[in-house]
């Protein structure tokens, strides 16, 4: 007599976001961030420092003063090109607007006829060749992180006393998030471990291999770090400006 076999139970399908959700979220966050940056630099240009804290939008404060009539240009405009250029040319932001304005479902569907007329030749010709500047923006972004770390160090001392406040933790979270974003970058990964034919031929090559493995582990979450660091940079500026306007008081202890 044949034995009855139970039919396999259908497995619950995991939730999968639609293809356009990634672009909407990334493009929306970056768009709002850009509007906010230009708004505060234009209309609240003098409230970038409160107590021992300095907004991440103006660090380092360059000794350049430009006045247009009675309007004084914020110091942030002289360094804005670096972080925005680094993010605009980042692989994960490019993924977002490629899907939004290029082949929407990332080649899973037929490319619109209007885009088929645009020959893609890699990153060798304009405008795609502009993405090659990403590696140079990385160098400036690393310098920005170093200045932000210096700002964090300076915030630990106020009027000859050790100072630890809520703002210190906000600045620390920003430095950690931005460091993770920069050091997990694809260009940084190639910088530390690329262009080698043999990883075991010398002690220096083996050291680079070890660093490359560490960066590769970070690189697996590069998109997450890109998004988290966007909000930590945002949070630092909002917190400093709320303190500068007297809306908040910084909870702190001194030693």
PLY file of the C-alpha trace (Angstrom):
ply
format ascii 1.0
element vertex 255
property float x
property float y
property float z
element edge 254
property int vertex1
property int vertex2
end_header
0.00 0.00 0.00
1.41 3.35 -0.98
2.35 5.69 1.82
0.82 9.11 1.68
3.39 11.87 1.52
2.49 15.23 2.96
2.74 18.06 0.51
5.55 20.46 1.29
4.40 23.50 3.20
4.84 26.73 1.30
7.53 28.81 2.90
6.69 32.32 3.92
8.06 34.75 1.38
10.44 37.27 2.84
9.47 40.88 2.35
11.26 42.42 -0.60
11.10 46.13 -1.22
10.25 47.27 -4.76
13.16 48.20 -7.00
12.36 51.92 -6.84
12.39 52.12 -3.02
16.19 52.30 -2.85
16.38 55.25 -5.22
13.48 57.08 -3.58
15.01 56.78 -0.12
18.60 57.62 -1.08
17.67 60.40 -3.49
15.13 61.81 -1.04
17.56 61.81 1.89
20.38 63.34 -0.16
18.02 65.90 -1.70
16.66 67.05 1.67
20.18 67.11 3.08
21.44 69.31 0.24
18.52 71.74 0.61
19.16 71.93 4.36
22.89 72.56 3.91
22.45 75.43 1.48
19.61 76.89 3.56
21.60 77.12 6.80
24.77 78.29 5.05
22.83 81.07 3.34
20.41 82.17 6.05
22.01 81.05 9.32
25.64 81.47 8.38
26.90 82.71 11.76
25.43 80.03 14.08
27.89 77.25 13.38
29.59 77.17 16.79
28.23 76.74 20.31
30.45 76.34 23.37
33.18 73.82 22.56
31.29 72.41 19.57
31.77 73.24 15.91
29.36 72.27 13.13
30.67 69.63 10.75
29.56 71.82 7.82
32.30 74.41 8.40
35.20 72.31 9.68
37.90 73.39 9.19
37.04 77.08 9.46
39.17 78.61 6.75
40.47 82.19 7.29
38.63 83.42 4.20
36.06 86.22 4.43
33.95 87.09 1.41
31.27 89.78 1.64
28.72 90.45 -1.07
27.28 93.79 -0.04
26.02 93.30 3.50
25.93 89.53 3.07
28.89 87.55 4.43
29.50 84.21 2.78
29.57 81.33 5.28
32.93 79.55 5.73
31.12 76.32 4.92
30.92 77.24 1.23
34.70 76.92 0.90
34.72 73.25 1.97
31.26 72.17 0.81
32.57 70.90 -2.52
34.55 68.12 -0.83
31.87 66.16 1.10
29.18 66.74 -1.51
31.52 65.72 -4.33
32.55 62.59 -2.42
28.95 61.56 -1.86
27.73 62.50 -5.33
30.38 60.29 -6.92
29.97 57.44 -4.40
29.01 54.07 -5.91
25.91 53.72 -3.74
24.59 57.19 -4.57
25.35 56.54 -8.24
23.36 53.33 -7.95
20.43 55.36 -6.64
20.29 57.87 -9.46
21.20 55.34 -12.15
18.04 53.51 -11.14
16.08 56.73 -10.83
17.11 58.38 -14.10
18.80 55.61 -16.09
17.74 52.00 -16.49
15.26 51.95 -13.57
15.27 48.30 -12.52
19.06 47.98 -12.93
18.88 46.20 -16.30
16.14 43.79 -15.21
13.80 45.39 -17.74
14.11 46.85 -21.19
15.96 50.14 -21.31
13.81 53.04 -22.62
14.39 53.92 -26.27
15.59 57.41 -25.32
18.42 55.90 -23.28
19.36 53.33 -25.89
20.62 56.19 -28.05
23.24 57.02 -25.40
26.23 54.71 -25.92
27.78 53.49 -22.70
31.56 53.17 -22.94
32.40 52.62 -19.32
33.99 55.55 -17.48
36.26 56.63 -20.32
34.18 59.43 -21.87
32.11 62.37 -20.69
29.98 62.42 -18.60
30.79 59.02 -17.06
34.50 59.87 -16.85
33.68 62.41 -14.13
33.16 59.52 -11.71
36.90 58.91 -11.81
37.27 61.98 -9.59
35.78 59.93 -6.76
39.21 58.70 -5.71
40.45 62.31 -5.42
37.38 63.32 -3.42
38.26 60.42 -1.11
41.58 62.07 -0.24
39.82 65.32 0.68
37.14 63.39 2.62
39.84 61.69 4.71
41.26 65.13 5.50
37.78 66.29 6.53
37.43 63.33 8.91
40.81 64.19 10.44
39.66 67.78 11.09
36.40 66.53 12.61
38.37 64.21 14.90
40.48 67.22 15.91
37.28 69.17 16.64
36.13 66.29 18.85
39.44 66.39 20.73
39.18 70.14 21.24
35.61 69.81 22.54
36.90 67.67 25.42
38.54 70.70 26.98
36.78 73.93 27.92
38.26 76.81 29.97
41.03 74.61 31.35
38.72 71.77 32.41
37.90 68.38 30.94
34.46 68.68 29.38
32.09 65.83 28.49
28.65 66.68 27.18
25.90 65.23 25.07
27.38 67.12 22.14
30.65 65.25 22.67
28.82 61.98 22.06
27.09 63.40 18.98
30.45 64.49 17.55
31.98 61.10 18.41
29.18 59.22 16.65
29.73 61.39 13.58
33.49 60.78 13.48
32.97 57.02 13.84
30.28 56.91 11.13
32.28 59.04 8.69
35.43 57.02 9.34
33.53 53.81 8.58
32.14 55.40 5.41
35.54 56.58 4.16
37.56 53.51 5.13
34.99 51.15 3.59
35.10 53.04 0.28
35.77 51.02 -2.88
38.53 53.44 -3.86
40.19 53.12 -0.48
39.98 49.32 -0.78
41.77 49.50 -4.12
44.26 52.01 -2.72
45.42 49.71 0.09
45.33 46.40 -1.78
44.99 46.99 -5.48
47.56 46.89 -8.32
49.42 43.93 -6.78
50.13 40.72 -8.69
51.38 38.82 -5.65
50.30 39.16 -2.04
52.85 36.71 -0.64
56.00 37.93 -2.36
57.08 40.30 0.41
56.26 41.29 3.97
54.92 44.62 2.69
52.60 42.87 0.26
51.34 40.55 3.00
50.69 43.58 5.22
48.69 45.18 2.43
46.76 41.94 2.07
45.84 42.04 5.75
44.67 45.66 5.49
42.75 44.81 2.32
40.92 42.00 4.14
39.95 44.41 6.93
38.74 47.05 4.46
36.85 44.39 2.48
34.91 43.42 5.62
33.96 47.08 6.05
33.18 47.42 2.36
30.37 44.87 2.62
28.35 47.47 4.57
29.54 50.55 2.70
26.00 51.48 1.64
24.83 51.38 5.25
27.73 53.57 6.39
26.98 56.01 3.57
23.45 56.48 4.83
24.19 56.49 8.57
27.02 59.04 8.17
24.71 61.32 6.21
22.38 61.52 9.21
25.18 61.88 11.78
26.64 64.86 9.89
23.15 66.30 9.77
22.61 65.65 13.48
25.82 67.46 14.50
24.84 70.63 12.65
21.26 70.58 13.97
22.47 70.05 17.54
25.07 72.83 17.37
22.59 75.28 15.86
19.94 74.46 18.47
22.53 75.20 21.15
23.60 78.41 19.40
19.98 79.62 19.19
19.38 78.82 22.86
16.73 76.21 22.09
18.70 73.52 23.96
21.18 73.46 26.82
23.99 70.95 26.54
23.92 68.42 29.42
27.53 68.03 30.50
29.96 67.25 33.27
33.33 68.87 33.91
36.38 67.53 35.70
0 1
1 2
2 3
3 4
4 5
5 6
6 7
7 8
8 9
9 10
10 11
11 12
12 13
13 14
14 15
15 16
16 17
17 18
18 19
19 20
20 21
21 22
22 23
23 24
24 25
25 26
26 27
27 28
28 29
29 30
30 31
31 32
32 33
33 34
34 35
35 36
36 37
37 38
38 39
39 40
40 41
41 42
42 43
43 44
44 45
45 46
46 47
47 48
48 49
49 50
50 51
51 52
52 53
53 54
54 55
55 56
56 57
57 58
58 59
59 60
60 61
61 62
62 63
63 64
64 65
65 66
66 67
67 68
68 69
69 70
70 71
71 72
72 73
73 74
74 75
75 76
76 77
77 78
78 79
79 80
80 81
81 82
82 83
83 84
84 85
85 86
86 87
87 88
88 89
89 90
90 91
91 92
92 93
93 94
94 95
95 96
96 97
97 98
98 99
99 100
100 101
101 102
102 103
103 104
104 105
105 106
106 107
107 108
108 109
109 110
110 111
111 112
112 113
113 114
114 115
115 116
116 117
117 118
118 119
119 120
120 121
121 122
122 123
123 124
124 125
125 126
126 127
127 128
128 129
129 130
130 131
131 132
132 133
133 134
134 135
135 136
136 137
137 138
138 139
139 140
140 141
141 142
142 143
143 144
144 145
145 146
146 147
147 148
148 149
149 150
150 151
151 152
152 153
153 154
154 155
155 156
156 157
157 158
158 159
159 160
160 161
161 162
162 163
163 164
164 165
165 166
166 167
167 168
168 169
169 170
170 171
171 172
172 173
173 174
174 175
175 176
176 177
177 178
178 179
179 180
180 181
181 182
182 183
183 184
184 185
185 186
186 187
187 188
188 189
189 190
190 191
191 192
192 193
193 194
194 195
195 196
196 197
197 198
198 199
199 200
200 201
201 202
202 203
203 204
204 205
205 206
206 207
207 208
208 209
209 210
210 211
211 212
212 213
213 214
214 215
215 216
216 217
217 218
218 219
219 220
220 221
221 222
222 223
223 224
224 225
225 226
226 227
227 228
228 229
229 230
230 231
231 232
232 233
233 234
234 235
235 236
236 237
237 238
238 239
239 240
240 241
241 242
242 243
243 244
244 245
245 246
246 247
247 248
248 249
249 250
250 251
251 252
252 253
253 254
